[in-house]
């Protein structure tokens, strides 16, 4: 194996790894939801304070 063949193999492997990394990063970027993709959930709740009033009136 001469030097030209070795250089061809090294460059091919290097470019393959670079392409693989770019494709993986692109896939991760597309799979990650952005702020516009996530819906905001509003919490509408009420607290019944009648139980708290009953507990305040009790004496130990």
C-alpha positions in Angstrom: 0.0 0.0 0.0 1.6 3.3 -1.0 1.2 6.7 0.4 -1.5 7.8 -2.2 -3.8 4.9 -1.3 -3.4 5.6 2.4 -4.2 9.3 1.9 -7.3 8.3 0.0 -8.5 6.0 2.7 -7.8 8.7 5.5 -9.6 11.4 3.6 -12.6 9.2 2.8 -12.9 8.1 6.5 -12.6 11.7 7.7 -15.2 13.0 5.3 -17.6 10.1 6.2 -17.2 11.0 9.9 -17.8 14.7 9.3 -20.9 13.9 7.2 -22.2 11.6 9.9 -21.8 14.2 12.6 -23.6 16.9 10.5 -26.5 14.5 9.8 -26.8 13.6 13.5 -26.8 17.2 14.6 -29.4 18.1 12.0 -31.6 15.2 13.2 -31.3 16.4 16.8 -32.1 20.0 15.9 -35.3 18.8 14.1 -36.4 16.5 16.9 -36.0 19.2 19.6 -39.2 21.2 20.2 -38.9 25.0 20.1 -40.9 27.5 22.2 -43.4 27.9 19.4 -44.0 24.1 19.3 -44.7 23.8 23.0 -48.2 24.9 24.0 -48.6 26.9 27.2 -50.9 25.3 29.7 -52.9 27.7 31.9 -53.8 26.4 35.4 -57.2 27.5 36.5 -57.9 26.3 39.9 -59.9 27.4 43.0 -59.1 26.7 46.6 -62.0 25.9 48.9 -61.2 27.7 52.1 -64.2 26.4 54.1 -62.1 23.5 55.4 -59.4 25.9 56.5 -62.0 27.9 58.4 -63.3 24.8 60.1 -59.8 23.8 61.2 -59.1 27.3 62.6 -62.2 27.1 64.8 -61.2 23.8 66.3 -59.3 23.8 69.6 -56.9 21.1 70.6 
